[in-house]
Structure formats: structure tokens, C-alpha cells
Amino acid sequence: MKHGIGSTGRPGPERRAAAALRGCSRALRAIAFFLAAESVFAAAASAAEALDAQKLLNAASEREKKGFYALALEKYREVIGALGKESAEQPGDADLAAGLLAAREGAMRTARMTGELEAAAALAGEIARGAADEAAKGRAAMAEGEILFYKGALDEARKAFENLRKSHPRLLRPVLFLGLIEKEHGRGDEAYALFDTFTQLWLSDDFDKTPDNLISIALGAVEMSQRHQDMVKDAQRILEDVIDKDPGNVEARVALGNLMMAKYVVDRKYFTDALKENANYPDAHVGLAACCLTRYDNQKAAEECRRALKVNPRHVDALVMGAMVDLADQMYDQADKGLSAALAVNPRHLTALSLSAGVRYMRGDREGFEAVRAKVFGLNPKYGEFYHMVSGL
């Protein structure tokens, strides 16, 4: 034999075994390299997905701030889809959970702004039940209650706000809405007892000075001003302070504009300033429309209502304000369509119902007028504004 080669020309058993081991070693190294490469590629892909999701989240947030709510909602939903799948695969990842929560909260807010109330309520429910962050749970539960209030489901809204008041006692907005619910039912003493909570808190200075709490106190002071006129100055000062600290707070700017209108100071500036910060904020368009209607600029008032409805076709106040413009122009059929659309969202909206009764009265439909009038006073036996609105047509 030469070099271990037998007569058959094949390697001997020892050489064959050694060759086989070397082959296995090379195969194992190749497999190990492949697995390592796959792990690196997977990590890189995961990092890229996370980076893309963060970019989408930032883009959505920027669009929301600028008032491009539909575009922001689309981006938030993309993030929810991407991070939801990844979070299910990595349930313990805190960064993924935080990103997913931010996207869900953003989608909840923007869905409300565009009139997708059912989608917003579903997202709020998910957050309130599943989030680990207690502050986020509070915001979601507040959104659930506000949506119920907005749709006229006052009994359910009351339960939501009472539960929230117990679970998050430092939040003041639930107290504001509980007072508004009592007012909607015509229970003035009960409402003002709740609004007076804000007076006591303001005097004691024992509350968290968040913008949301300060705006709630100011709005409560506005309600109290119907019995105590000096509260208007306090409310004005609070709102101006919020705006000084955060010029981009459009809710505070609109609240200040509405407060000034209640004082018969009709100045478009409050609402135009809000629209400079956010050109698509529906409440600012409605406030501006109210100013224009007060100054008999009906064409501009109608235009502002259309702008609000372009953002949110189910914006009840925009629909009602648009109907008021139509009534001022004696366009009763058009007004009735707007009021019907408002009542489709909130069947117990007292202003919409009162104006709807007025339309029937102007048409000579006494039976229809009496039916709506009975409904209004069934909902709120002390709603004196009914006759004021009907007589003003």
C-alpha cells in the first residue's frame, strides 16, 4: 500500500473516518455561520422596522399638531399595525409597548377629531383596560366618557366620570362633565355644587397645575359666573396664563374666545389666533362662525362651518351653527338637514332640538312643533332657552 491506499484504490477506514469528521466540522461551521448571519440580519431587520415605526410615529405627531388629522390617523394606524405584530412576538419589550401605546393614544385623539367616534371609543377601551401606564389609562377613560357625553348617552357618561373621579382624583375634568350632565338635566343646584368645587380648589391652591386642570377650572368658573359674575375675570386670567405658558394650546384659546363672547365681547382675534396655531381646529372654526353670525356676516359664518365639517363631518356644534346660519337666511329645508345630521350624532342635543322645533313652527307644522317641544322639556323641564331660540327665528 502506498499512502494508505489499498488495492481497491479507496481510503482505509481510519482515513475515511477522519475525512468524515472534517466534513462534519465544515458543515457545522457553515451552519453556525448561517445561523449567526440570520440572527444578525433578523436583528438588523427588527431595528430597521423599529426605526421606521418611530419615523412614522414622529410624522403622525407632526401632522396631528398641524391639524392634518386624517393623515395623522392613517400614520398612527400604520404604526399600530407594525408594532402590534412585533409586540406580540416580544411581549416583554418596554420600548415596543411604549411606542404602541403612543400610537394608540394618537389614533384615539385623531379619530375623535375626524368624527370616527366608534373607532376612538374602541381604542380608548383598549388603552383603559390594557395599558400599564396609569396616566394613559386616565386619559383613555376620560375620552370614553367624553365620547358618551358627546353622543348624548348621559347616564353612561355619568358612570364613566364617577368611576374616573374615584380612580384618578387629581383629574378635574370629570368633575366639570359631571356638572355639565346635571345642567343638561335641568338640575341647577346640583350642577353648581359641582362647579363650586373649582372655586374652592382655586382658592385653596390644592390641585395639580396641569393645562388640562387649569382649563377645567376656568370652564367651571365660566359656569359659576351665571351666579357669580366676578368669576369671569378669574376664568379669563387662568386661560390667559395657560396661553402665555403654551401659545400652541388651541383649546385654551378657543375657550377664551367663547368666554369673551359670553361677556358680549365679540372679537374674531381669539379664534383667528387659534387657527394660526392649528388651521384645521374645528372648534376654532365654529367659534369664528359664531362671531361672524353675530356681526351679520352670514357668508363667512357658513364658510367657517364648512371648514369645520370638512375636518369632522359629524361635528355637532358645526352642524348646529351651520343650521343657525341657514335659519338666519330663511333657508328652512337646508337648516332642517343640518339639524337632523346633528341629532343623528346626539339625539338629545337641546339646542338642535329647540331649533328643529322652531323650523316646524315656521313651516306651520304645529303638531311637529309640539312633539319636539314635549321632547325638549321631557329631557330638561327647566330649559328656558327653548322659547328664546324659537322666538328669535
C-alpha positions as CSV (number, residue, x, y, z in Angstrom):
1,M,0.0,0.0,0.0
2,K,1.1,3.5,-0.8
3,H,0.0,6.4,1.3
4,G,-2.7,4.2,2.9
5,I,-4.4,3.4,-0.4
6,G,-5.4,-0.3,-0.7
7,S,-5.8,-2.4,-3.8
8,T,-9.3,-1.0,-4.2
9,G,-7.9,2.5,-4.6
10,R,-10.2,3.7,-1.8
11,P,-9.0,5.3,1.6
12,G,-8.7,3.0,4.5
13,P,-11.2,3.0,7.4
14,E,-9.1,5.4,9.5
15,R,-8.7,7.9,6.7
16,R,-12.4,7.7,5.8
17,A,-13.4,8.4,9.4
18,A,-11.0,11.4,9.6
19,A,-12.3,12.8,6.3
20,A,-15.9,12.3,7.6
21,L,-15.1,14.3,10.7
22,R,-13.5,17.1,8.8
23,G,-16.6,17.2,6.5
24,C,-18.9,17.4,9.6
25,S,-16.8,20.1,11.1
26,R,-17.0,22.2,7.9
27,A,-20.8,21.6,7.7
28,L,-21.2,22.6,11.4
29,R,-19.1,25.7,10.8
30,A,-21.3,26.6,7.8
31,I,-24.5,26.0,9.8
32,A,-23.2,28.1,12.7
33,F,-22.2,30.9,10.3
34,F,-25.6,30.8,8.6
35,L,-27.4,30.9,12.0
36,A,-25.2,33.8,13.2
37,A,-25.8,35.7,9.9
38,E,-29.6,35.0,10.1
39,S,-29.6,36.3,13.7
40,V,-27.7,39.5,12.7
41,F,-30.0,40.0,9.7
42,A,-33.1,39.5,11.9
43,A,-31.8,42.0,14.5
44,A,-31.0,44.5,11.7
45,A,-34.4,44.0,10.2
46,S,-36.0,44.4,13.6
47,A,-34.0,47.6,14.3
48,A,-35.0,48.9,10.8
49,E,-38.6,48.2,11.5
50,A,-38.4,49.9,14.9
51,L,-36.7,52.9,13.2
52,D,-39.4,53.0,10.5
53,A,-42.1,52.8,13.2
54,Q,-40.5,55.7,15.1
55,K,-40.3,57.7,11.9
56,L,-44.0,57.0,11.2
57,L,-44.9,57.9,14.8
58,N,-43.0,61.2,14.6
59,A,-44.6,62.0,11.3
60,A,-48.1,61.3,12.7
61,S,-47.4,63.5,15.7
62,E,-46.3,66.4,13.5
63,R,-49.4,66.1,11.3
64,E,-51.6,66.0,14.3
65,K,-50.1,69.2,15.7
66,K,-50.6,71.0,12.4
67,G,-54.2,69.8,12.2
68,F,-53.9,67.3,9.4
69,Y,-55.9,64.8,11.5
70,A,-56.9,62.3,8.7
71,L,-53.3,61.9,7.6
72,A,-52.1,61.6,11.2
73,L,-54.7,58.9,11.9
74,E,-53.5,57.0,8.8
75,K,-49.9,57.1,10.1
76,Y,-50.9,56.1,13.6
77,R,-52.7,53.1,12.3
78,E,-49.7,52.1,10.3
79,V,-47.6,52.2,13.5
80,I,-50.2,50.2,15.4
81,G,-50.1,47.5,12.7
82,A,-46.3,47.3,12.6
83,L,-45.7,47.5,16.4
84,G,-48.7,45.4,17.3
85,K,-47.3,42.4,15.4
86,E,-43.8,42.9,16.8
87,S,-45.1,43.4,20.4
88,A,-47.0,40.2,20.2
89,E,-43.7,38.4,19.3
90,Q,-41.8,40.2,22.0
91,P,-44.3,40.8,24.8
92,G,-41.8,42.0,27.4
93,D,-40.2,44.7,25.3
94,A,-40.9,48.0,27.1
95,D,-39.9,50.2,24.2
96,L,-42.3,48.4,21.8
97,A,-45.1,48.7,24.4
98,A,-44.4,52.5,24.9
99,G,-44.4,53.0,21.1
100,L,-47.6,51.1,20.7
101,L,-49.3,53.0,23.5
102,A,-48.3,56.3,22.0
103,A,-49.7,55.3,18.6
104,R,-53.0,54.1,20.1
105,E,-53.4,57.3,22.0
106,G,-52.6,59.3,18.9
107,A,-55.1,57.3,16.9
108,M,-57.7,57.7,19.6
109,R,-57.3,61.5,19.6
110,T,-57.3,61.9,15.8
111,A,-60.2,59.5,15.3
112,R,-62.2,61.8,17.6
113,M,-61.2,64.9,15.7
114,T,-62.3,63.4,12.4
115,G,-65.6,62.1,13.8
116,E,-64.7,58.4,13.9
117,L,-66.3,58.2,17.4
118,E,-66.8,54.5,17.5
119,A,-63.2,53.8,16.5
120,A,-62.0,56.3,19.1
121,A,-64.1,54.7,21.8
122,A,-62.7,51.2,20.9
123,L,-59.1,52.5,21.1
124,A,-59.9,54.2,24.4
125,G,-61.3,51.0,25.8
126,E,-58.2,49.0,24.7
127,I,-55.9,51.5,26.4
128,A,-58.0,51.8,29.6
129,R,-58.1,48.1,30.0
130,G,-54.7,47.1,28.9
131,A,-52.1,49.9,29.4
132,A,-49.7,49.6,32.3
133,D,-49.4,53.4,32.4
134,E,-52.0,54.8,34.9
135,A,-51.9,58.3,33.4
136,A,-52.6,56.8,30.0
137,K,-55.5,54.8,31.5
138,G,-56.9,58.0,32.9
139,R,-56.7,59.8,29.6
140,A,-58.4,56.9,27.8
141,A,-61.2,56.6,30.4
142,M,-61.7,60.4,30.1
143,A,-62.0,60.1,26.3
144,E,-64.6,57.3,26.7
145,G,-66.7,59.5,29.0
146,E,-66.4,62.5,26.7
147,I,-67.5,60.5,23.7
148,L,-70.5,59.2,25.5
149,F,-71.4,62.7,26.6
150,Y,-70.9,64.0,23.0
151,K,-73.3,61.3,21.8
152,G,-75.9,62.2,24.4
153,A,-75.6,59.0,26.4
154,L,-75.6,60.9,29.7
155,D,-76.3,58.1,32.1
156,E,-73.4,56.0,30.8
157,A,-71.2,59.1,30.7
158,R,-72.0,59.9,34.4
159,K,-70.9,56.4,35.4
160,A,-67.7,56.7,33.4
161,F,-66.9,60.1,35.0
162,E,-67.8,59.0,38.6
163,N,-65.5,55.9,38.2
164,L,-62.8,58.1,36.8
165,R,-63.2,60.6,39.7
166,K,-62.6,57.7,42.1
167,S,-59.7,56.2,40.3
168,H,-57.9,59.5,39.3
169,P,-59.0,62.0,42.0
170,R,-56.3,64.6,40.8
171,L,-58.0,64.9,37.4
172,L,-60.5,67.8,37.4
173,R,-62.2,67.4,34.1
174,P,-64.5,64.5,35.2
175,V,-66.0,66.9,37.8
176,L,-66.6,69.5,35.1
177,F,-68.5,67.0,33.0
178,L,-70.5,65.7,35.9
179,G,-71.6,69.3,36.5
180,L,-72.5,69.7,32.8
181,I,-74.6,66.5,32.9
182,E,-76.6,67.8,35.8
183,K,-77.1,71.1,33.9
184,E,-78.3,69.2,30.9
185,H,-81.0,67.6,33.0
186,G,-82.0,71.0,34.5
187,R,-80.7,70.3,37.9
188,G,-79.1,73.7,38.5
189,D,-78.3,73.4,42.2
190,E,-76.6,70.0,41.8
191,A,-74.6,71.4,38.8
192,Y,-73.4,74.5,40.6
193,A,-72.4,72.4,43.7
194,L,-70.0,70.6,41.4
195,F,-68.8,73.7,39.6
196,D,-68.2,75.3,43.0
197,T,-65.6,72.6,43.6
198,F,-63.4,74.5,41.2
199,T,-63.9,77.7,43.2
200,Q,-62.7,76.0,46.4
201,L,-59.8,74.4,44.7
202,W,-58.7,77.7,43.1
203,L,-58.9,79.4,46.5
204,S,-57.0,76.7,48.3
205,D,-54.5,76.2,45.5
206,D,-54.6,72.5,46.2
207,F,-54.6,71.0,42.8
208,D,-52.1,69.9,40.1
209,K,-51.4,72.8,37.8
210,T,-51.6,70.9,34.5
211,P,-53.0,72.8,31.5
212,D,-56.0,70.4,31.4
213,N,-56.8,71.0,35.1
214,L,-56.4,74.8,34.6
215,I,-58.7,74.8,31.6
216,S,-61.2,72.7,33.6
217,I,-61.2,75.2,36.4
218,A,-61.6,78.1,34.0
219,L,-64.6,76.4,32.3
220,G,-66.1,75.6,35.7
221,A,-65.6,79.3,36.7
222,V,-67.5,80.3,33.5
223,E,-70.4,78.1,34.5
224,M,-70.3,79.6,38.0
225,S,-70.3,83.1,36.6
226,Q,-74.0,82.8,35.8
227,R,-74.5,83.2,39.5
228,H,-71.3,85.0,40.4
229,Q,-70.2,87.5,37.7
230,D,-66.8,88.1,39.3
231,M,-65.8,84.5,38.4
232,V,-65.5,85.6,34.7
233,K,-62.3,87.6,35.5
234,D,-60.8,84.6,37.3
235,A,-61.6,82.4,34.3
236,Q,-60.1,84.9,31.9
237,R,-56.9,85.2,33.9
238,I,-56.5,81.4,34.2
239,L,-56.9,80.9,30.4
240,E,-54.5,83.8,29.6
241,D,-51.9,82.3,31.9
242,V,-52.2,78.9,30.2
243,I,-51.8,80.6,26.7
244,D,-48.8,82.6,27.9
245,K,-47.1,79.4,29.0
246,D,-48.2,77.4,26.0
247,P,-49.1,79.6,23.0
248,G,-49.9,76.4,21.0
249,N,-52.7,75.4,23.3
250,V,-55.6,75.9,20.9
251,E,-58.2,74.5,23.4
252,A,-57.4,77.3,25.8
253,R,-57.5,79.9,23.0
254,V,-61.0,78.8,21.9
255,A,-62.2,78.6,25.5
256,L,-61.0,82.2,26.0
257,G,-62.8,83.3,22.8
258,N,-66.0,81.7,23.9
259,L,-65.7,83.3,27.3
260,M,-65.3,86.7,25.8
261,M,-68.3,86.2,23.6
262,A,-70.3,85.2,26.7
263,K,-69.2,88.7,28.0
264,Y,-70.6,90.2,24.8
265,V,-67.0,90.9,23.6
266,V,-67.2,89.7,20.0
267,D,-63.7,89.6,18.8
268,R,-62.6,87.2,16.0
269,K,-58.9,87.6,17.1
270,Y,-59.2,84.9,19.7
271,F,-60.3,82.3,17.1
272,T,-58.0,83.5,14.3
273,D,-55.1,83.3,16.7
274,A,-56.1,79.7,17.5
275,L,-56.3,79.0,13.7
276,K,-52.8,80.4,13.3
277,E,-51.6,77.7,15.6
278,N,-53.7,75.0,14.0
279,A,-55.5,75.9,10.8
280,N,-57.9,72.9,11.0
281,Y,-59.1,73.0,14.6
282,P,-62.9,72.5,14.2
283,D,-63.9,74.3,17.4
284,A,-62.0,77.4,16.4
285,H,-63.8,77.5,13.0
286,V,-67.1,77.1,14.9
287,G,-66.2,80.0,17.3
288,L,-65.2,82.2,14.4
289,A,-68.5,81.3,12.6
290,A,-70.4,82.4,15.8
291,C,-68.5,85.8,15.7
292,C,-69.4,86.3,12.0
293,L,-73.0,85.4,12.5
294,T,-73.3,87.9,15.4
295,R,-71.9,90.6,13.1
296,Y,-74.3,89.5,10.3
297,D,-71.5,88.2,8.1
298,N,-73.6,85.1,7.2
299,Q,-71.5,84.1,4.2
300,K,-68.3,84.0,6.2
301,A,-70.1,82.2,9.0
302,A,-71.3,79.5,6.6
303,E,-67.8,79.2,5.2
304,E,-66.2,78.6,8.6
305,C,-68.9,75.9,9.4
306,R,-68.0,74.1,6.1
307,R,-64.3,74.2,7.1
308,A,-65.0,72.6,10.4
309,L,-67.2,69.9,8.8
310,K,-64.5,69.2,6.2
311,V,-62.3,68.0,9.1
312,N,-65.2,66.3,11.0
313,P,-68.5,65.8,9.2
314,R,-70.1,64.7,12.5
315,H,-69.1,67.8,14.4
316,V,-72.4,68.6,16.2
317,D,-71.7,72.2,17.0
318,A,-70.6,72.9,13.4
319,L,-73.8,71.3,12.1
320,V,-75.9,73.3,14.6
321,M,-74.1,76.6,13.8
322,G,-74.5,76.0,10.1
323,A,-78.2,75.5,10.6
324,M,-78.4,78.7,12.6
325,V,-76.8,80.5,9.6
326,D,-79.4,78.9,7.3
327,L,-82.2,79.9,9.6
328,A,-80.9,83.5,9.5
329,D,-81.1,83.3,5.7
330,Q,-84.6,81.7,6.0
331,M,-83.3,78.5,4.3
332,Y,-85.5,76.2,6.4
333,D,-85.1,73.0,4.4
334,Q,-81.3,73.3,4.5
335,A,-81.4,74.1,8.2
336,D,-83.5,71.1,8.9
337,K,-81.0,68.8,7.1
338,G,-78.2,70.2,9.3
339,L,-80.2,69.8,12.5
340,S,-81.2,66.2,11.5
341,A,-77.5,65.4,11.0
342,A,-76.6,66.8,14.4
343,L,-79.4,64.9,16.1
344,A,-78.2,61.7,14.4
345,V,-75.0,62.0,16.4
346,N,-76.6,63.3,19.6
347,P,-80.4,62.7,19.7
348,R,-80.8,64.8,22.9
349,H,-78.9,67.9,21.9
350,L,-81.1,70.6,23.4
351,T,-80.1,73.4,21.0
352,A,-80.6,71.3,17.9
353,L,-84.0,70.1,19.2
354,S,-85.1,73.6,20.0
355,L,-84.1,74.9,16.6
356,S,-85.8,71.9,15.0
357,A,-89.0,72.8,16.8
358,G,-88.6,76.4,15.5
359,V,-88.3,75.1,11.9
360,R,-91.6,73.2,12.3
361,Y,-93.2,76.3,13.8
362,M,-92.1,78.4,10.9
363,R,-93.5,75.9,8.4
364,G,-96.8,75.9,10.2
365,D,-96.4,72.3,11.5
366,R,-97.9,72.8,14.9
367,E,-98.2,69.1,15.6
368,G,-94.5,68.6,14.8
369,F,-93.6,71.7,16.9
370,E,-95.5,70.4,20.0
371,A,-93.9,66.9,19.7
372,V,-90.4,68.3,19.7
373,R,-91.2,70.8,22.4
374,A,-92.5,67.9,24.6
375,K,-89.3,66.0,24.0
376,V,-87.1,69.0,25.0
377,F,-89.0,69.6,28.3
378,G,-89.0,65.8,28.9
379,L,-85.2,65.9,28.8
380,N,-84.9,69.2,30.7
381,P,-88.0,70.6,32.4
382,K,-86.2,73.9,33.1
383,Y,-84.8,74.6,29.7
384,G,-85.9,78.2,29.3
385,E,-83.7,78.8,26.3
386,F,-86.2,76.9,24.2
387,Y,-88.6,79.8,23.9
388,H,-85.8,82.3,23.5
389,M,-84.4,80.4,20.5
390,V,-87.8,79.7,18.9
391,S,-88.9,83.4,19.3
392,G,-85.7,84.6,17.7
393,L,-86.4,82.9,14.4
